[in-house]
Amino acid sequence: MAIPEPISDPARRSVFDSLPDGIVIVDLNGAITYVNRQLADWAGYEPEELIGHSIEELVPEDLGVQHRSHRASYLAHGLPTRAMGSNLRTRLRTRQQDEMPVDIALRPVETEEGRQVLAAVRDATERIRAQDRIEALLEVSQHILANDPTDEVLALIARRARHLVDADVALVSVPSEDRTEMVVEVADGQAEDELRGSRLPVDGSLSGEVLLTGRSLVIRDADDVRFSQYLLGSLGFGPSIVVALGAPGSIFGAITAGRKAGREPFAAGDVQVVELFANQAAVALDYSRLSDELGRLALLEDREIIGRELHDGVIQSLFAVGMNLQASALLAGPGEVQDRLENAVAELDRAIRDLRNYIFGLRPGILADRQL
């Protein structure tokens, strides 16, 4: 099959081969008539190996039928120019049967063999990764604003962070009440059941070091000199990231993402992703604590109002009734009526004492223990 006239000139072919984007030209039957060096390298072929083959050979099998339908629709609509990224997510199938996310722009070209279609193909890995990060951060933010339980939000953060950096496990650790140990509150991924609830001393552990310094740590592999301090080491994990939860001066935990030993180390971009989710986790914990504090203050305010109303309303009314009964007893003089009236006054006194004790029980503990 002849190379299309627009690409037949060696100078033009050299320009096309130097482009960062992949270029493929197909005829109206879907047969490949040209590919540049970039696209061939992505797909794992030599350019000439693809000439004459169907474009569907570069499409994942599960998308083959759909892709043919799209081609027929595109042809039926007169081969319109389509901008990059205006289509749904597409994947390029490689010779090794791997799949690579791509964006595609289409435009018709005139050749000696007739009209054909030129497709510019761009690696969409980073764009989709960034989009997934934004979607994940938005999802976490929605759960925080909905005031969902903190443990559920932290579990979501660990799960999302693990997926986005392609980790095998993610942990959220917080210090014990006496701040001598780091406790794994959340574990997501491999060995999560063994890890959840695990404890390590703050002194001498990586999560403890992050708690004390606020600086992120990166373990490249099991040969790292600090690996003996590493909680995941005994379970066959290697490359890892440990990031602080909170801002400098107010660190209240650590989030860890780990890969199995032998896998590639995390990149700098992965550390930034985990730090983003660590910030989200810090917001979730702060929001939960603030909500609890506001709830506690609202409860105290309600108790204060109830106590004031009981004291200024009910107790004063009971006291007035008691005074009237006591005056009536004096008027009645000695006898059964006076005895009953005095007993009623005594019962009212006990009721007033009980109400006052109840009012003090509504107040904060620092006041409830004090005597009048």
Backbone torsions as a table, in degrees:
resi	resn	phi	psi	omega
1	MET	NA	130.6	-176.1
2	ALA	-73.0	147.7	175.7
3	ILE	-70.1	134.4	180.0
4	PRO	-55.0	144.0	-175.8
5	GLU	-53.2	-41.0	-179.9
6	PRO	-62.5	-20.0	-177.4
7	ILE	-112.1	0.6	-174.0
8	SER	-71.8	-26.7	179.6
9	ASP	-69.0	128.1	-177.2
10	PRO	-56.8	-37.0	-179.7
11	ALA	-64.4	-42.6	179.3
12	ARG	-66.5	-39.5	179.6
13	ARG	-63.7	-37.8	178.7
14	SER	-63.5	-40.2	178.0
15	VAL	-63.8	-46.3	180.0
16	PHE	-61.9	-37.6	-179.1
17	ASP	-70.9	-21.2	-178.7
18	SER	-90.7	-4.5	-178.7
19	LEU	-69.6	146.6	175.9
20	PRO	-73.6	-20.1	178.1
21	ASP	-92.4	154.3	174.1
22	GLY	-81.4	147.3	177.5
23	ILE	-127.7	131.5	174.9
24	VAL	-138.6	137.5	176.4
25	ILE	-117.6	133.0	179.4
26	VAL	-128.2	151.2	174.8
27	ASP	-81.3	-179.0	-174.2
28	LEU	-71.8	-8.3	174.5
29	ASN	-94.8	-0.7	178.6
30	GLY	88.8	9.5	178.5
31	ALA	-84.3	136.3	-178.7
32	ILE	-74.5	128.5	176.8
33	THR	-112.2	-15.9	177.7
34	TYR	-160.8	141.1	167.1
35	VAL	-136.9	143.1	175.9
36	ASN	-86.4	174.5	-174.3
37	ARG	-62.8	-40.0	-177.0
38	GLN	-61.0	-48.4	-178.5
39	LEU	-65.4	-40.2	179.3
40	ALA	-62.3	-40.7	179.1
41	ASP	-65.0	-43.2	177.9
42	TRP	-58.3	-42.9	-175.7
43	ALA	-80.6	-13.0	178.2
44	GLY	83.2	24.8	179.5
45	TYR	-121.7	166.0	162.7
46	GLU	-83.7	146.0	-175.5
47	PRO	-53.6	-42.2	-176.3
48	GLU	-67.7	-22.0	179.2
49	GLU	-67.5	-23.8	-176.3
50	LEU	-92.9	-17.6	-176.9
51	ILE	-61.7	130.2	178.9
52	GLY	90.4	-14.2	179.6
53	HIS	-85.0	158.8	179.0
54	SER	-70.3	143.5	178.6
55	ILE	-63.2	-22.8	179.5
56	GLU	-65.8	-15.4	176.3
57	GLU	-68.5	-17.2	177.8
58	LEU	-101.3	10.7	-179.7
59	VAL	-114.1	136.6	177.1
60	PRO	-53.1	145.5	-175.5
61	GLU	-57.5	-37.4	-178.0
62	ASP	-69.6	-12.3	178.7
63	LEU	-107.8	1.3	-174.2
64	GLY	-58.6	-52.2	-178.4
65	VAL	-63.4	-42.9	179.6
66	GLN	-63.0	-39.3	-178.9
67	HIS	-66.9	-39.1	176.9
68	ARG	-62.9	-39.4	177.9
69	SER	-63.9	-41.1	177.8
70	HIS	-63.6	-40.4	179.2
71	ARG	-62.6	-43.3	-180.0
72	ALA	-63.8	-40.7	179.0
73	SER	-66.3	-41.3	178.9
74	TYR	-61.9	-42.1	178.5
75	LEU	-65.6	-42.4	-179.1
76	ALA	-64.6	-27.4	-179.6
77	HIS	-89.7	8.8	173.3
78	GLY	86.2	25.2	177.1
79	LEU	56.4	57.1	179.4
80	PRO	-70.0	153.0	173.8
81	THR	-71.3	132.8	-179.0
82	ARG	-124.9	127.4	-175.5
83	ALA	-72.9	159.2	178.3
84	MET	-62.2	133.6	175.4
85	GLY	81.7	3.1	-178.9
86	SER	-84.3	-6.0	179.2
87	ASN	-98.8	173.5	174.5
88	LEU	-71.4	171.2	179.9
89	ARG	-58.8	131.4	-179.2
90	THR	-124.2	152.4	179.9
91	ARG	-125.9	142.8	175.9
92	LEU	-98.1	129.3	178.5
93	ARG	-93.4	131.3	-178.9
94	THR	-96.0	171.4	179.2
95	ARG	-61.5	-30.7	-179.4
96	GLN	-85.0	8.4	179.9
97	GLN	68.5	18.5	170.0
98	ASP	-80.6	166.6	179.3
99	GLU	-128.6	138.6	-176.8
100	MET	-126.0	125.0	178.7
101	PRO	-68.9	135.3	-177.5
102	VAL	-139.1	155.8	167.4
103	ASP	-108.1	146.7	-174.8
104	ILE	-132.5	134.1	170.4
105	ALA	-111.9	141.0	-177.0
106	LEU	-123.1	144.9	171.5
107	ARG	-157.6	146.4	178.2
108	PRO	-76.6	149.8	174.5
109	VAL	-132.9	146.4	178.1
110	GLU	-93.8	129.2	179.0
111	THR	-129.5	171.5	177.6
112	GLU	-62.3	-27.2	179.8
113	GLU	-87.4	0.3	-178.9
114	GLY	113.1	-170.4	-178.5
115	ARG	-70.6	137.1	175.0
116	GLN	-134.0	178.4	-176.7
117	VAL	-121.3	126.4	176.1
118	LEU	-99.7	128.6	177.5
119	ALA	-115.8	124.7	171.7
120	ALA	-94.7	125.7	-173.1
121	VAL	-115.7	127.8	-177.7
122	ARG	-122.7	137.0	176.6
123	ASP	-63.5	119.2	-176.4
124	ALA	-102.5	11.8	-175.1
125	THR	-56.7	-50.2	-176.7
126	GLU	-70.1	-36.8	179.1
127	ARG	-63.3	-45.2	-179.0
128	ILE	-68.5	-36.9	177.7
129	ARG	-61.5	-44.6	178.6
130	ALA	-64.6	-40.1	178.8
131	GLN	-64.3	-41.6	178.3
132	ASP	-63.8	-37.3	178.3
133	ARG	-63.6	-44.8	-179.7
134	ILE	-62.4	-45.1	-179.9
135	GLU	-62.2	-39.6	179.8
136	ALA	-67.0	-42.7	179.5
137	LEU	-64.8	-38.1	177.5
138	LEU	-65.3	-41.0	179.6
139	GLU	-62.0	-44.3	179.7
140	VAL	-64.0	-42.3	-179.5
141	SER	-61.0	-40.3	179.1
142	GLN	-62.4	-40.5	179.6
143	HIS	-69.0	-34.9	177.9
144	ILE	-66.2	-47.1	-178.2
145	LEU	-67.2	-27.0	176.9
146	ALA	-77.6	-1.4	179.2
147	ASN	58.5	39.4	175.5
148	ASP	-66.3	157.6	179.2
149	PRO	-52.7	138.7	-174.9
150	THR	-59.0	-40.0	-178.3
151	ASP	-64.6	-33.0	177.3
152	GLU	-69.7	-39.7	179.1
153	VAL	-65.7	-43.4	179.6
154	LEU	-64.7	-37.0	177.2
155	ALA	-64.6	-39.9	177.2
156	LEU	-64.0	-43.5	179.4
157	ILE	-60.7	-45.6	179.8
158	ALA	-62.6	-43.4	-178.5
159	ARG	-64.9	-45.2	-178.8
160	ARG	-66.5	-43.9	179.2
161	ALA	-61.8	-41.7	-179.8
162	ARG	-60.9	-44.2	-178.7
163	HIS	-66.8	-41.7	-173.9
164	LEU	-70.0	-28.7	178.4
165	VAL	-104.3	10.1	177.6
166	ASP	55.8	47.4	177.4
167	ALA	-94.3	161.7	178.4
168	ASP	-92.5	-20.6	179.8
169	VAL	-153.8	150.8	174.1
170	ALA	-138.0	139.7	-176.8
171	LEU	-128.8	149.2	167.9
172	VAL	-121.5	120.2	-177.9
173	SER	-116.7	141.2	177.9
174	VAL	-131.4	155.0	-179.4
175	PRO	-74.6	151.8	174.4
176	SER	-69.2	171.3	-176.5
177	GLU	-57.9	-36.8	179.8
178	ASP	-89.6	2.8	176.2
179	ARG	59.0	30.9	175.9
180	THR	-101.1	-16.6	-178.1
181	GLU	-132.5	154.8	171.6
182	MET	-103.8	127.0	-176.2
183	VAL	-112.0	129.0	177.9
184	VAL	-77.9	105.1	-179.3
185	GLU	-82.9	-35.8	-176.3
186	VAL	-132.6	135.3	174.1
187	ALA	-137.7	133.0	-179.6
188	ASP	-136.0	128.1	178.8
189	GLY	115.6	-153.2	-177.8
190	GLN	-64.6	141.8	177.2
191	ALA	60.3	24.4	-176.6
192	GLU	-63.8	-35.1	-178.7
193	ASP	-68.3	-37.2	178.6
194	GLU	-71.1	-30.3	-174.3
195	LEU	-86.0	-33.2	-176.2
196	ARG	-63.0	126.5	-178.9
197	GLY	89.4	-4.2	179.7
198	SER	-63.7	152.0	-179.8
199	ARG	-129.1	140.8	174.4
200	LEU	-135.9	146.8	176.4
201	PRO	-64.3	144.8	177.4
202	VAL	-61.7	-45.6	178.4
203	ASP	-74.9	119.8	176.2
204	GLY	97.8	-1.1	176.7
205	SER	-111.2	154.9	-178.3
206	LEU	-67.7	-42.8	178.6
207	SER	-65.1	-35.0	176.4
208	GLY	-66.7	-38.5	178.0
209	GLU	-63.5	-41.4	178.2
210	VAL	-65.2	-39.8	177.7
211	LEU	-58.9	-41.4	-174.8
212	LEU	-80.2	-33.2	-174.5
213	THR	-102.8	-27.2	-175.9
214	GLY	78.1	4.0	-178.3
215	ARG	-97.4	138.1	177.8
216	SER	-70.4	146.0	177.9
217	LEU	-121.8	144.5	178.5
218	VAL	-125.9	123.1	174.8
219	ILE	-100.0	118.3	-176.1
220	ARG	-79.6	-40.7	-179.8
221	ASP	-164.6	-178.2	-176.0
222	ALA	-68.2	-11.2	178.7
223	ASP	-83.0	-6.5	178.2
224	ASP	-58.3	136.0	-175.5
225	VAL	-64.3	-20.0	-179.3
226	ARG	-91.0	3.2	-172.1
227	PHE	-63.4	-28.4	179.4
228	SER	-65.0	-20.1	179.0
229	GLN	-87.8	1.0	-165.1
230	TYR	-94.6	122.8	-177.9
231	LEU	-58.7	-39.3	-174.7
232	LEU	-79.3	-12.3	-175.5
233	GLY	-58.4	-40.1	-177.2
234	SER	-71.7	-11.5	-178.1
235	LEU	-107.1	13.6	173.9
236	GLY	87.5	17.7	177.7
237	PHE	-95.9	156.9	-178.6
238	GLY	-131.3	-97.0	-177.0
239	PRO	-56.5	133.1	-176.0
240	SER	-153.8	161.7	175.7
241	ILE	-127.0	133.1	175.8
242	VAL	-124.4	121.2	-172.3
243	VAL	-127.0	144.4	-178.7
244	ALA	-76.1	145.7	171.4
245	LEU	-99.5	117.9	-179.9
246	GLY	113.0	174.8	-179.9
247	ALA	-96.6	158.9	177.6
248	PRO	-51.8	130.5	-178.1
249	GLY	94.9	-15.2	178.6
250	SER	-142.3	52.4	179.2
251	ILE	-82.3	128.3	-179.1
252	PHE	-129.3	25.8	176.8
253	GLY	164.7	-173.5	179.8
254	ALA	-149.0	147.6	173.8
255	ILE	-118.0	135.3	-176.0
256	THR	-123.6	135.1	172.2
257	ALA	-120.7	128.8	-175.4
258	GLY	-132.0	148.3	174.0
259	ARG	-115.1	156.5	179.1
260	LYS	-63.3	149.8	179.1
261	ALA	-57.6	138.2	-179.8
262	GLY	98.8	-17.5	176.8
263	ARG	-79.1	165.0	-177.0
264	GLU	-68.1	148.6	178.8
265	PRO	-64.9	161.6	176.0
266	PHE	-72.8	146.3	176.4
267	ALA	-87.9	168.5	-179.7
268	ALA	-60.1	-37.4	178.7
269	GLY	-62.4	-32.8	178.4
270	ASP	-66.0	-38.4	178.4
271	VAL	-61.6	-41.6	179.5
272	GLN	-63.3	-37.8	179.1
273	VAL	-63.7	-46.7	-179.6
274	VAL	-64.3	-36.7	177.7
275	GLU	-64.9	-36.7	176.2
276	LEU	-60.7	-45.3	-178.7
277	PHE	-72.7	-28.5	174.5
278	ALA	-64.6	-39.3	177.0
279	ASN	-63.9	-39.3	177.4
280	GLN	-63.5	-41.6	178.9
281	ALA	-63.5	-39.2	178.2
282	ALA	-62.9	-41.6	177.7
283	VAL	-62.2	-42.8	-179.0
284	ALA	-61.3	-44.9	-179.3
285	LEU	-67.1	-42.3	178.3
286	ASP	-63.5	-42.3	-179.4
287	TYR	-63.8	-40.5	179.1
288	SER	-64.6	-44.2	-180.0
289	ARG	-64.7	-40.7	179.1
290	LEU	-64.1	-41.9	178.9
291	SER	-62.6	-42.4	178.0
292	ASP	-62.5	-41.4	-179.0
293	GLU	-66.7	-42.0	178.4
294	LEU	-64.3	-39.2	177.5
295	GLY	-63.3	-40.6	179.3
296	ARG	-65.8	-42.2	178.9
297	LEU	-65.5	-39.3	177.9
298	ALA	-63.7	-38.5	179.0
299	LEU	-65.3	-42.2	178.5
300	LEU	-63.7	-39.3	179.3
301	GLU	-64.7	-42.1	178.2
302	ASP	-62.2	-41.7	178.9
303	ARG	-63.1	-39.5	180.0
304	GLU	-63.4	-41.8	179.6
305	ILE	-64.3	-45.4	179.6
306	ILE	-61.1	-44.8	-179.7
307	GLY	-62.5	-41.1	-179.9
308	ARG	-65.3	-41.6	179.9
309	GLU	-66.0	-39.1	177.8
310	LEU	-64.1	-42.5	-177.0
311	HIS	-70.9	-47.5	-174.3
312	ASP	-81.4	-19.2	-177.4
313	GLY	-108.5	-73.0	-173.3
314	VAL	-63.0	-48.4	-176.3
315	ILE	-64.4	-42.0	179.3
316	GLN	-63.3	-38.1	178.4
317	SER	-65.7	-43.9	178.6
318	LEU	-62.9	-39.2	179.6
319	PHE	-63.3	-40.8	179.4
320	ALA	-64.9	-40.5	177.5
321	VAL	-62.3	-42.3	179.5
322	GLY	-62.1	-40.8	178.3
323	MET	-62.9	-40.7	179.1
324	ASN	-65.5	-41.7	178.9
325	LEU	-64.6	-39.1	179.7
326	GLN	-65.1	-38.9	177.4
327	ALA	-66.1	-38.1	178.7
328	SER	-65.5	-37.1	179.1
329	ALA	-63.8	-38.3	178.8
330	LEU	-66.1	-38.8	179.2
331	LEU	-69.0	-34.1	-177.8
332	ALA	-69.4	-26.8	-179.0
333	GLY	76.7	175.0	-177.0
334	PRO	-60.0	143.9	178.3
335	GLY	144.6	-173.9	-175.8
336	GLU	-63.5	-39.3	-178.7
337	VAL	-63.4	-45.1	179.6
338	GLN	-62.0	-40.8	180.0
339	ASP	-61.2	-44.0	179.9
340	ARG	-65.0	-40.6	179.0
341	LEU	-64.1	-42.0	179.2
342	GLU	-66.2	-36.8	174.9
343	ASN	-62.9	-40.2	178.2
344	ALA	-63.5	-40.1	178.0
345	VAL	-63.2	-41.4	179.0
346	ALA	-62.6	-41.1	178.1
347	GLU	-63.5	-40.1	177.6
348	LEU	-63.9	-40.0	176.9
349	ASP	-58.9	-43.9	179.0
350	ARG	-63.7	-40.6	179.2
351	ALA	-63.3	-40.5	179.0
352	ILE	-65.1	-42.0	178.1
353	ARG	-61.9	-42.9	179.9
354	ASP	-62.7	-41.8	179.5
355	LEU	-64.6	-40.0	178.9
356	ARG	-64.6	-41.5	176.4
357	ASN	-62.0	-38.6	178.6
358	TYR	-64.3	-41.2	179.3
359	ILE	-60.9	-44.1	178.9
360	PHE	-66.3	-28.8	176.2
361	GLY	-68.6	-25.1	177.7
362	LEU	-76.2	-20.4	-176.1
363	ARG	-81.5	162.7	177.2
364	PRO	-55.4	154.5	-175.6
365	GLY	-54.9	-31.5	-177.0
366	ILE	-66.3	-24.3	178.7
367	LEU	-96.8	-30.4	-173.2
368	ALA	-64.1	-27.6	-176.4
369	ASP	-85.1	-4.0	-175.0
370	ARG	-93.3	149.8	176.3
371	GLN	-91.3	158.2	175.7
372	LEU	-63.4	NA	NA
